């Protein structure tokens, strides 16, 4: 992700919040090996206490790269690696906070923690990264390596090891801890390269309609009194009940498109931040009420794609996840492809959540057709009916072991009981797109 010059923003803050980062939800409780040791005669316990204090004192502050156990919001201790540290003051006393990566989990859970969340008895010395990588790769089984790859480097398949390390170094610390959008305060997941004047800002306030962002609540309140937008600045192309979809042209609404990219990067690790949004269309899904149309999620799409990409980036905001909106956005992108008379496929690489959603969508759509279709059907016919690219159909059916290669051609094996089992495993299809409610002209015809 390069440092590209950004245009001036319409709203600039003048001061940053002074509250420190960290997880305020974690109950603060002491944890010491002494508390669990049996009482010993004489002064043995006090000598042990002094020894522990001396050992702990000598290891502080913890070095970047240190591995230690950390109490998470579930109240349990998990292994972490110290990514960064910073000096803070509490009641006039200087101390350190540590930015840690929970090695069992995705980077989206990385956070600043206080010293009393760390079990100092579990501190491991800093290990040389290159040596550690070499030793780990020798000891890992193929299954373990695949599991780690899926957990930690999803969305970076196009990066070599050096580029991946550079990416993780540049984005290792979340710069914005929380954001406010409409009625929601949302914990962020990843680093986003906001302009330098926001470097000292832990929380940002977004206008939910124009997506301008500010440092202070008072600025947002002043802005909302004069912002006359009640929906994304584009054409409404779909309305069904309380759901609405707007098409926003990045060239006509440059600042909105850039602000949307800044916001999305807070929740997408792999996303390349495009400042040149002229080449993209943004499809913004909203829930509508009497106060306006409130953004739920979006996907972007190149205006002209030689690779048949019908979706470049997709995001459902955290408060709206697990409600079927992601599946709706995917289905909507294929409805646009059908209108264009083209097959489509998402731009690679996909994020971890994106890949799961697409596999589920392809499985449900294809197997539903196979269940209802009488007689033989070819891969090409499936592609024409669904607008799903042939390669995506093949990989989906192969992963389900529903396709065989016989006498120079692919043959689909569609046993009804097997199809039912796979459909059940794929889960619900989410919200349906009513194609009759889509009023849209493809971009090439608009030009």
WOTABEL-V189364 format. One record per backbone hydrogen bond with DSSP energy under -1.0 kcal/mol. CO is the residue of the C=O (numbers start at 0). NH is the residue of the N-H. Records with the same first field share a line. If there is no record, write none. Layout:
CO=NH ; NH
//
This chain:
1=3
33=36
40=43
42=46
43=47
44=48
45=49
46=50
47=51
48=52
49=53
50=54
51=55
52=56
53=57
62=65
65=81
66=123
67=79
68=118
69=77
71=74
75=71
77=69
78=102
79=67
80=100
81=64
83=98
85=96
87=94
89=92
92=89
94=87
96=85
97=112
98=82 ; 83
99=110
100=80
101=104
105=108
106=109
110=99
112=97
113=116
114=117
116=70
117=119
118=121
119=122
127=131
128=132
129=133
130=134
131=135
132=136
133=137
134=138
135=139
140=144
141=145
142=146
143=147
144=148
145=149
146=150
147=151
148=152
152=155
155=158
159=163
160=164
161=165
162=166
163=167
164=168
165=169
166=170
176=187
177=203
178=185
179=205
180=183
183=180
185=178
191=193
194=197
195=198
197=200
201=176 ; 177
203=179
204=213
206=210
211=206
213=204
215=219
216=220
217=221
218=222
219=223
220=224
222=225 ; 226
229=292
231=233
234=246
236=438
237=244
239=242
241=287
242=239
243=285
244=236 ; 237
245=283
246=234
247=281
248=252
252=256
253=257
254=258
255=259
256=260
257=261
258=262
259=263
260=264
262=265
263=266
265=188 ; 189
274=276
276=279
278=302
279=249
280=300
281=247
282=298
283=245
284=295 ; 296
285=243
286=293
288=291
291=288
293=286
295=316
296=284
297=314
298=282
299=311
300=280
307=344
310=346
312=299
314=297
316=319
317=320
323=327
324=328
325=329
326=330
327=331
328=332
329=333
330=334
331=335
332=336
333=337
334=338
335=339
336=341
343=388
344=309
350=354
351=355
352=356
353=357
354=358
355=359
356=360
357=361
358=362
359=363
360=364
361=365
362=366
363=367
364=368
365=369
366=370
367=371
368=372
377=381
378=382
379=383
380=384
381=385
382=386
386=343
388=392
389=393
390=394
391=395
392=396
393=397
394=398
395=399
396=401
397=400
401=412
403=410
405=408
408=405
410=403
414=418
415=419
416=420
417=421
418=422
419=423
420=424
421=425
432=434
433=436
434=437
441=444 ; 445
442=446
//
